[in-house]
Amino acid sequence: MTCGSSCACAIGTLTVVPRGIEAEALLYAQDDPVLLSDHRLDRAFNAIVASREIEAALAADDAELAKSFLDLAGDRHVPVDPAVHVYTTRVPVGVVGRRRMLSP
């Protein structure tokens, strides 16, 4: 085998194998909603997404949704800014949007 052929095989393997592993995981989880949700969250839910969704919920005056994202982040060991954590857990439902409108 030449060096070019070896490189082509290595590149092909690095491209195809991760997709095959992902496909196998999805096929395994297809009949289990909890497992499928966990798999998708593992791939998509991170500190950036958590912060964005918490901020969006707070901006929409939905403290309960913000708290649920905060709980999800905690359950999945996703770090959240401590200030957002404190603010989200202390603010009563229905107060967030009015406070933001009153602030300069």
Helices and strands as residue ranges (DSSP letters): H 3-29, H 33-44, H 47-59, H 63-75, H 82-90, H 96-102
